[in-house]
Amino acid sequence: MALQVLLNFFLALVWMFMTVSFTPTGFAIGFLVGLLLIVLMRRFFSYRLYIFRIWAVISLFFLFIKELILANYSVFKLVIQPRLSIRPAIFELETELERDWEVTLLAALITLTPGTLVVAISDDQTKLYIHAIDFEDIEGAVQAIKTTFERAIMEVSRP
């Protein structure tokens, strides 16, 4: 991926020198032309285009914002109830993530979402133990985390 980004910047600089346009607009046009050339040469790269990874990071960010808003709303509903009727639970989430930073990112995203907290991670980093403030269906919560955060992290990190 880094090679593609450097190649794109190099092509943008070559474009600026060829057109003798040393302005931000000239660089932007050269960057787009370079991106088009990289897309045309994509079969020569052994991994996917860096634009897809950037798109996956942006998607993960907006997914987190959406989940953050929904979780804040759920916790707000719990707090304003006159009678507190919560069902806290600690459950285990078996993850398919392999790298340290992937597991750390998943734990951070879960912890930053109100109402959930990663209590522990197993030594082999395949299981996360999560405390939830109010859950009816633990299997549903596990599947929700796997289909949202875990899948989005895998899209970012996998080649």
Backbone as CSV, one residue per row, in Angstrom:
resi,resn,N_x,N_y,N_z,CA_x,CA_y,CA_z,C_x,C_y,C_z
1,MET,0.814,-1.187,0.000,0.000,0.000,0.000,0.863,1.260,0.000
2,ALA,1.926,1.276,0.771,2.789,2.453,0.835,3.417,2.727,-0.528
3,LEU,3.746,1.666,-1.254,4.311,1.834,-2.585,3.324,2.547,-3.503
4,GLN,2.061,2.192,-3.419,1.052,2.826,-4.261,0.894,4.308,-3.917
5,VAL,0.899,4.633,-2.647,0.766,6.033,-2.238,1.966,6.841,-2.727
6,LEU,3.172,6.301,-2.524,4.371,7.003,-3.000,4.367,7.146,-4.515
7,LEU,3.954,6.106,-5.207,3.870,6.168,-6.662,2.868,7.233,-7.101
8,ASN,1.759,7.322,-6.410,0.764,8.333,-6.752,1.303,9.740,-6.530
9,PHE,2.007,9.975,-5.416,2.616,11.284,-5.186,3.689,11.585,-6.232
10,PHE,4.473,10.587,-6.585,5.511,10.781,-7.595,4.888,11.150,-8.938
11,LEU,3.824,10.454,-9.320,3.146,10.762,-10.574,2.531,12.167,-10.548
12,ALA,2.049,12.588,-9.382,1.510,13.948,-9.262,2.619,14.976,-9.443
13,LEU,3.784,14.712,-8.861,4.907,15.635,-9.039,5.385,15.661,-10.484
14,VAL,5.436,14.507,-11.132,5.819,14.458,-12.550,4.824,15.252,-13.380
15,TRP,3.547,15.128,-13.076,2.521,15.886,-13.777,2.744,17.396,-13.605
16,MET,3.078,17.796,-12.381,3.315,19.218,-12.132,4.501,19.720,-12.949
17,PHE,5.568,18.922,-13.045,6.726,19.335,-13.829,6.419,19.328,-15.326
18,MET,5.640,18.374,-15.787,5.299,18.305,-17.214,4.411,19.466,-17.644
19,THR,3.507,19.875,-16.775,2.591,20.968,-17.131,3.095,22.325,-16.659
20,VAL,4.212,22.347,-15.949,4.800,23.565,-15.391,3.733,24.332,-14.600
21,SER,3.012,23.587,-13.793,1.959,24.168,-12.961,2.235,23.759,-11.523
22,PHE,2.942,24.629,-10.789,3.342,24.317,-9.418,2.352,24.927,-8.416
23,THR,1.101,24.602,-8.602,0.037,25.105,-7.733,-0.659,23.918,-7.058
24,PRO,-1.411,24.170,-6.018,-2.177,23.079,-5.409,-3.167,22.443,-6.387
25,THR,-3.717,23.252,-7.273,-4.632,22.705,-8.278,-3.891,21.775,-9.238
26,GLY,-2.694,22.183,-9.640,-1.890,21.329,-10.518,-1.528,20.022,-9.842
27,PHE,-1.219,20.088,-8.540,-0.916,18.864,-7.804,-2.150,17.973,-7.700
28,ALA,-3.309,18.571,-7.438,-4.545,17.787,-7.312,-4.885,17.099,-8.631
29,ILE,-4.738,17.814,-9.731,-5.012,17.207,-11.037,-4.005,16.088,-11.306
30,GLY,-2.738,16.336,-10.980,-1.722,15.296,-11.151,-1.983,14.092,-10.265
31,PHE,-2.479,14.340,-9.065,-2.807,13.236,-8.151,-3.933,12.384,-8.732
32,LEU,-4.948,13.036,-9.287,-6.058,12.288,-9.894,-5.604,11.524,-11.135
33,VAL,-4.755,12.142,-11.948,-4.215,11.445,-13.123,-3.364,10.256,-12.670
34,GLY,-2.550,10.457,-11.632,-1.752,9.358,-11.092,-2.622,8.244,-10.543
35,LEU,-3.706,8.612,-9.877,-4.629,7.607,-9.354,-5.266,6.818,-10.487
36,LEU,-5.616,7.500,-11.557,-6.175,6.818,-12.722,-5.162,5.840,-13.313
37,LEU,-3.895,6.252,-13.399,-2.856,5.357,-13.912,-2.659,4.148,-12.997
38,ILE,-2.721,4.362,-11.693,-2.569,3.252,-10.748,-3.747,2.288,-10.870
39,VAL,-4.941,2.830,-11.083,-6.110,1.964,-11.270,-5.939,1.135,-12.546
40,LEU,-5.425,1.756,-13.586,-5.201,1.024,-14.835,-4.109,-0.040,-14.695
41,MET,-3.145,0.186,-13.802,-2.042,-0.771,-13.600,-2.293,-1.716,-12.418
42,ARG,-3.511,-1.788,-11.910,-3.786,-2.545,-10.685,-3.460,-4.027,-10.794
43,ARG,-3.473,-4.582,-11.983,-3.177,-6.014,-12.105,-1.706,-6.325,-11.820
44,PHE,-0.842,-5.309,-11.830,0.569,-5.519,-11.557,0.899,-5.471,-10.060
45,PHE,-0.079,-5.097,-9.256,0.108,-5.075,-7.808,-0.433,-6.369,-7.221
46,SER,0.260,-6.893,-6.222,-0.163,-8.162,-5.621,-1.223,-7.966,-4.541
47,TYR,-1.565,-6.740,-4.223,-2.546,-6.451,-3.188,-3.510,-5.408,-3.726
48,ARG,-4.585,-5.204,-3.003,-5.624,-4.298,-3.494,-5.175,-2.837,-3.446
49,LEU,-5.903,-2.014,-4.154,-5.570,-0.595,-4.239,-5.721,0.091,-2.891
50,TYR,-4.870,1.063,-2.645,-4.897,1.757,-1.355,-6.168,2.567,-1.170
51,ILE,-6.811,2.939,-2.229,-8.057,3.713,-2.123,-9.123,2.889,-1.402
52,PHE,-9.152,1.584,-1.644,-10.138,0.733,-0.975,-9.873,0.674,0.535
53,ARG,-8.618,0.647,0.927,-8.289,0.636,2.349,-8.655,1.965,3.003
54,ILE,-8.420,3.065,2.303,-8.811,4.377,2.830,-10.327,4.441,2.978
55,TRP,-11.036,3.909,1.992,-12.495,3.870,2.070,-12.953,3.005,3.257
56,ALA,-12.271,1.900,3.513,-12.614,1.035,4.644,-12.379,1.747,5.975
57,VAL,-11.320,2.548,6.078,-11.064,3.312,7.309,-12.163,4.347,7.515
58,ILE,-12.555,5.028,6.454,-13.632,6.019,6.562,-14.939,5.340,6.956
59,SER,-15.215,4.189,6.368,-16.428,3.442,6.719,-16.409,3.002,8.176
60,LEU,-15.248,2.541,8.659,-15.124,2.147,10.065,-15.372,3.343,10.973
61,PHE,-14.859,4.495,10.620,-15.072,5.698,11.422,-16.560,6.034,11.516
62,PHE,-17.250,6.042,10.384,-18.677,6.372,10.411,-19.514,5.276,11.076
63,LEU,-19.092,4.029,10.962,-19.761,2.943,11.686,-19.647,3.167,13.190
64,PHE,-18.450,3.548,13.646,-18.265,3.818,15.064,-19.126,4.989,15.515
65,ILE,-19.191,6.043,14.729,-20.010,7.205,15.081,-21.483,6.787,15.181
66,LYS,-21.950,5.982,14.231,-23.343,5.510,14.272,-23.603,4.682,15.522
67,GLU,-22.709,3.725,15.811,-22.872,2.883,17.000,-22.766,3.707,18.277
68,LEU,-21.918,4.710,18.284,-21.770,5.587,19.440,-23.068,6.344,19.718
69,ILE,-23.686,6.862,18.676,-24.941,7.598,18.838,-26.046,6.662,19.320
70,LEU,-26.149,5.466,18.719,-27.185,4.517,19.143,-26.984,4.067,20.584
71,ALA,-25.732,3.814,20.966,-25.457,3.383,22.336,-25.725,4.508,23.328
72,ASN,-25.382,5.731,22.970,-25.693,6.866,23.839,-27.194,7.013,24.035
73,TYR,-27.938,6.812,22.991,-29.398,6.883,23.090,-29.931,5.782,24.009
74,SER,-29.403,4.574,23.881,-29.845,3.459,24.733,-29.519,3.719,26.195
75,VAL,-28.325,4.196,26.471,-27.939,4.489,27.854,-28.759,5.654,28.391
76,PHE,-29.035,6.626,27.564,-29.868,7.753,27.983,-31.265,7.280,28.372
77,LYS,-31.841,6.374,27.580,-33.156,5.820,27.920,-33.114,5.090,29.256
78,LEU,-32.023,4.365,29.526,-31.905,3.666,30.808,-31.807,4.643,31.977
79,VAL,-31.080,5.724,31.775,-30.835,6.667,32.854,-32.091,7.457,33.213
80,ILE,-32.898,7.829,32.240,-34.063,8.666,32.536,-35.270,7.872,33.024
81,GLN,-35.198,6.560,33.014,-36.311,5.764,33.543,-36.429,6.000,35.041
82,PRO,-37.661,6.106,35.538,-37.814,6.319,36.978,-37.351,5.118,37.802
83,ARG,-37.486,3.954,37.254,-37.046,2.751,37.960,-35.964,2.069,37.134
84,LEU,-34.841,1.834,37.739,-33.705,1.244,37.040,-33.890,-0.269,36.959
85,SER,-34.153,-0.745,35.773,-34.325,-2.185,35.578,-33.342,-2.646,34.501
86,ILE,-32.137,-2.885,34.921,-31.103,-3.303,33.981,-30.747,-4.763,34.226
87,ARG,-30.204,-5.369,33.189,-29.731,-6.749,33.254,-28.267,-6.780,32.814
88,PRO,-27.355,-6.464,33.735,-25.935,-6.471,33.350,-25.464,-7.895,33.080
89,ALA,-24.472,-7.985,32.216,-23.942,-9.306,31.865,-22.478,-9.177,31.479
90,ILE,-21.748,-10.243,31.743,-20.387,-10.378,31.228,-20.416,-11.564,30.281
91,PHE,-19.983,-11.339,29.073,-19.998,-12.417,28.091,-18.673,-12.481,27.353
92,GLU,-18.488,-13.594,26.667,-17.237,-13.864,25.959,-17.456,-13.682,24.462
93,LEU,-16.530,-12.993,23.851,-16.559,-12.797,22.406,-15.308,-13.438,21.829
94,GLU,-15.505,-14.465,21.027,-14.366,-15.099,20.377,-14.126,-14.386,19.054
95,THR,-12.940,-13.848,18.903,-12.631,-13.025,17.740,-11.768,-13.786,16.736
96,GLU,-11.887,-13.366,15.491,-11.075,-13.947,14.423,-9.871,-13.073,14.096
97,LEU,-9.760,-11.943,14.769,-8.651,-11.023,14.508,-7.352,-11.640,14.988
98,GLU,-6.268,-11.397,14.254,-5.000,-12.064,14.539,-3.922,-11.125,15.069
99,ARG,-3.861,-9.926,14.561,-2.787,-9.012,14.941,-3.122,-8.290,16.240
100,ASP,-2.068,-7.874,16.936,-2.254,-7.184,18.211,-3.050,-5.892,18.050
101,TRP,-2.709,-5.112,17.040,-3.374,-3.825,16.873,-4.835,-3.998,16.496
102,GLU,-5.186,-5.088,15.805,-6.582,-5.334,15.464,-7.404,-5.616,16.714
103,VAL,-6.866,-6.476,17.593,-7.561,-6.805,18.838,-7.660,-5.571,19.730
104,THR,-6.593,-4.787,19.774,-6.602,-3.567,20.577,-7.636,-2.573,20.048
105,LEU,-7.711,-2.426,18.737,-8.685,-1.519,18.148,-10.108,-1.992,18.439
106,LEU,-10.349,-3.292,18.314,-11.679,-3.825,18.623,-12.034,-3.572,20.085
107,ALA,-11.102,-3.821,20.985,-11.355,-3.583,22.409,-11.612,-2.102,22.670
108,ALA,-10.871,-1.234,22.014,-11.073,0.209,22.207,-12.432,0.655,21.679
109,LEU,-12.825,0.151,20.521,-14.121,0.532,19.961,-15.266,0.047,20.844
110,ILE,-15.137,-1.161,21.371,-16.178,-1.688,22.259,-16.217,-0.878,23.550
111,THR,-15.062,-0.571,24.104,-15.008,0.173,25.369,-15.495,1.608,25.197
112,LEU,-15.196,2.238,24.069,-15.632,3.605,23.843,-17.132,3.720,23.591
113,THR,-17.776,2.618,23.269,-19.213,2.622,23.065,-19.885,2.559,24.430
114,PRO,-20.717,3.530,24.770,-21.347,3.537,26.097,-22.180,2.278,26.354
115,GLY,-22.076,1.790,27.574,-22.844,0.614,27.976,-22.069,-0.674,27.880
116,THR,-20.886,-0.643,27.269,-20.056,-1.841,27.147,-18.630,-1.517,27.584
117,LEU,-17.965,-2.545,28.056,-16.597,-2.375,28.538,-15.861,-3.700,28.389
118,VAL,-14.700,-3.684,27.771,-13.873,-4.886,27.687,-13.165,-5.041,29.020
119,VAL,-13.488,-6.126,29.722,-12.942,-6.367,31.046,-11.581,-7.042,30.954
120,ALA,-11.447,-7.995,30.034,-10.188,-8.740,29.912,-10.059,-9.289,28.505
121,ILE,-8.816,-9.605,28.166,-8.505,-10.272,26.905,-7.706,-11.515,27.254
122,SER,-8.040,-12.635,26.633,-7.331,-13.876,26.948,-5.869,-13.767,26.534
123,ASP,-5.043,-14.642,27.096,-3.605,-14.600,26.821,-3.287,-14.832,25.347
124,ASP,-4.056,-15.685,24.693,-3.803,-15.944,23.279,-4.509,-14.932,22.364
125,GLN,-5.190,-13.952,22.939,-5.860,-12.853,22.244,-6.929,-13.318,21.265
126,THR,-7.592,-14.399,21.595,-8.686,-14.862,20.750,-10.047,-14.614,21.395
127,LYS,-10.054,-14.261,22.674,-11.317,-14.056,23.385,-11.277,-12.737,24.137
128,LEU,-12.367,-12.006,24.026,-12.553,-10.774,24.781,-13.706,-10.999,25.748
129,TYR,-13.545,-10.535,26.962,-14.592,-10.638,27.963,-15.181,-9.244,28.138
130,ILE,-16.474,-9.137,27.853,-17.123,-7.838,27.757,-18.213,-7.719,28.814
131,HIS,-18.226,-6.597,29.514,-19.309,-6.293,30.443,-20.294,-5.375,29.731
132,ALA,-21.567,-5.753,29.784,-22.614,-4.945,29.165,-23.592,-4.501,30.242
133,ILE,-24.018,-3.268,30.163,-24.880,-2.719,31.209,-26.292,-3.288,31.146
134,ASP,-26.788,-3.571,29.955,-28.155,-4.066,29.823,-28.294,-4.843,28.515
135,PHE,-28.366,-6.165,28.642,-28.523,-6.986,27.450,-29.544,-8.081,27.685
136,GLU,-30.406,-8.261,26.705,-31.372,-9.348,26.756,-30.825,-10.572,26.048
137,ASP,-30.206,-10.354,24.909,-29.753,-11.452,24.058,-28.236,-11.344,23.890
138,ILE,-27.501,-12.190,24.584,-26.039,-12.141,24.522,-25.547,-12.637,23.165
139,GLU,-26.161,-13.688,22.636,-25.752,-14.179,21.317,-25.973,-13.115,20.243
140,GLY,-27.048,-12.376,20.373,-27.300,-11.278,19.435,-26.254,-10.185,19.550
141,ALA,-25.827,-9.900,20.786,-24.787,-8.890,20.998,-23.464,-9.342,20.399
142,VAL,-23.135,-10.624,20.574,-21.892,-11.154,20.007,-21.939,-11.066,18.485
143,GLN,-23.050,-11.462,17.898,-23.166,-11.400,16.440,-23.151,-9.961,15.936
144,ALA,-23.743,-9.051,16.706,-23.738,-7.642,16.297,-22.319,-7.091,16.278
145,ILE,-21.521,-7.424,17.284,-20.135,-6.955,17.322,-19.325,-7.584,16.192
146,LYS,-19.545,-8.870,15.945,-18.791,-9.555,14.895,-19.146,-9.018,13.506
147,THR,-20.416,-8.688,13.292,-20.818,-8.222,11.959,-20.585,-6.733,11.748
148,THR,-20.320,-6.001,12.819,-20.066,-4.565,12.632,-18.585,-4.266,12.788
149,PHE,-18.131,-4.195,14.031,-16.767,-3.763,14.301,-15.718,-4.743,13.775
150,GLU,-15.896,-6.019,14.063,-14.876,-6.991,13.673,-14.748,-7.083,12.152
151,ARG,-15.876,-7.102,11.468,-15.838,-7.187,10.006,-15.206,-5.935,9.404
152,ALA,-15.532,-4.762,9.971,-14.962,-3.507,9.465,-13.452,-3.449,9.702
153,ILE,-13.001,-3.932,10.850,-11.561,-3.961,11.123,-10.864,-4.917,10.158
154,MET,-11.491,-6.031,9.866,-10.887,-6.978,8.909,-10.807,-6.375,7.506
155,GLU,-11.778,-5.572,7.119,-11.712,-4.920,5.816,-10.562,-3.915,5.756
156,VAL,-10.281,-3.281,6.875,-9.180,-2.315,6.905,-7.838,-3.025,6.863
157,SER,-7.708,-4.115,7.593,-6.393,-4.713,7.802,-6.028,-5.805,6.804
158,ARG,-6.967,-6.409,6.167,-6.648,-7.512,5.267,-6.244,-7.002,3.888
159,PRO,-5.239,-7.646,3.267,-4.769,-7.190,1.953,-5.748,-7.467,0.837
